[in-house]
Amino acid sequence: MATISAYSSPPWPNSNPNSNPTATNLLSSHDDTEPDPSLNPHPQSQPYDSLASISSDTSNPNPNYHPAPSVSPPAASAAPSSSSSSAAAAGAPPVSLLHVSFNQDFGCFAAGTDHGFRIYNCDPFREIFRRDFDRESGGGIGVVEMLFRCNILALVGGGPDPQYPPNKVMIWDDHQSRCIGELSFRSEVRSVKLRRDRIVVVLEQKIFIYNFADLKLLNQIETIANPKGLCAVSHGAGSLVLVCPGLQKGQVRVEHFASKRTKFIMAHDSRIACFALTQDGQLLATASTKGTLVRIFNTADGTLLQEVRRGADRAEIYSLAFSSTAQWLAVSSDKGTVHVFNLKVNQGSPVARCSSEPSSPTSSLSFFKGVLPKYFSSEWSVAQFRLLEGSQYIVAFGHQKNTVVILGLDGSFYRCQFDPVNGGEMTQLEYHNFLKPDAAF
């Protein structure tokens, strides 16, 4: 799941993301301290599509339970109309975007700002709601992690005036418009990943995995220095697969929790810059700090399945994303171009493909393979979309066929369509500045 930030700094009873998962009371814990598992269940959470009030359970006798201090509910607003947003923008100070990330099925995205956070729907594009905090008390949110569309989010303070300490993960219940618990650590939190059954917290050199039902600490993983908080988890109905940097430069670690197996893959010679998992955790795409090649691996045995080339010169890779069928892979970088590659790998469930669909183009000099450098036999992208350089962009595949959604830290939202047969330049279908919802063409 793609994420970019401006600052580097109860068991779920149903696998259906639109069902109502069961939330729990949460308690404060520290790096090497396991939380007390004797917690009373919290009332059920609801999806955003059916907002309903939730009463707080204050009867928990557990002396180790430390709910987050009560805060005044922030100003809340539904998605404004163009006229109301224009009027509000006229008298409001400019908003600085600190973080943007997709939810687990890429149907929504979250934005952290210097005074709160906002949630948007991708298709159709619209602002679902925003929560603005009092600027005098800080307000900066550096990480917003959604759990599909339910009302529970994970927040981490960020920016020059953070709303919360950057070493804490705050569990926010949007029905109560307040934090219902927190996880505290001895160093800054770099990222957070949520599943219906797990909370994964990434620090610079350590990853903590908690059970969502009772916040029991299940695993701790040591990593090489990881300032970007790189981590990916599977979201399919099956067991958890987690990928993180290993202990060596260029190495990734794959944890298969169901089979209790750990697989180390030497993916690149340079440091790992970005990676992505398929929803079921079977395929892994990786890129290094060199940014020229992207490699696709089988997570079960570490086999290299395919290698594609973004370009010849160095680039910083911001995001990688698989399509839902693992037929396509999208890549965004600081070069201002989003690339879509055709994948030839098979996840074990056959993917129907038309014979007219192209494979990724290769160099016309590929017949010199083995004589000339590897560059000349590389597989190149099928489709491209040009963006303005100078901003960070993340990409995901849209729910409409052959579309990609692009988000920028400048507030840009693009929806583009690619031709799966002829490839070439993508067609822009839609553009919005989601910090100024009325600015669209």
Sequence and secondary structure as in RCSB ss.txt:
>XXXX:A:sequence
MATISAYSSPPWPNSNPNSNPTATNLLSSHDDTEPDPSLNPHPQSQPYDSLASISSDTSNPNPNYHPAPSVSPPA
ASAAPSSSSSSAAAAGAPPVSLLHVSFNQDFGCFAAGTDHGFRIYNCDPFREIFRRDFDRESGGGIGVVEMLFRC
NILALVGGGPDPQYPPNKVMIWDDHQSRCIGELSFRSEVRSVKLRRDRIVVVLEQKIFIYNFADLKLLNQIETIA
NPKGLCAVSHGAGSLVLVCPGLQKGQVRVEHFASKRTKFIMAHDSRIACFALTQDGQLLATASTKGTLVRIFNTA
DGTLLQEVRRGADRAEIYSLAFSSTAQWLAVSSDKGTVHVFNLKVNQGSPVARCSSEPSSPTSSLSFFKGVLPKY
FSSEWSVAQFRLLEGSQYIVAFGHQKNTVVILGLDGSFYRCQFDPVNGGEMTQLEYHNFLKPDAAF
>XXXX:A:secstr
  EEES      S S TTS  EEE      TT        EEEE  BGGG            TT          E
EEE   HHHHHHHHHHS    EEEEEE TTSSEEEEEETTEEEEEETTTTEEEEEEE  GGG  BEEEEE  TTB
SEEEEEE SSSBSS TTEEEEEETTTTEEEEEEE SS   EEEE SSEEEEE SSEEEEEETTT  EEEEEE S 
 TT   EE  SSS  EEEEE SSTTEEEEEETTTTEEEEEE  SS EEEEEE TTS EEEEEETT SEEEEEETT
T  EEEEEE  SS   EEEEEE TTSSEEEEEETTSEEEEEE     SS     TTS    B TTGGGBTTB GG
GG B  SEEEE  TTS EEEEE SSTTEEEEEETTSEEEEEE  TTT EE EEEEEEETTEEEEE 
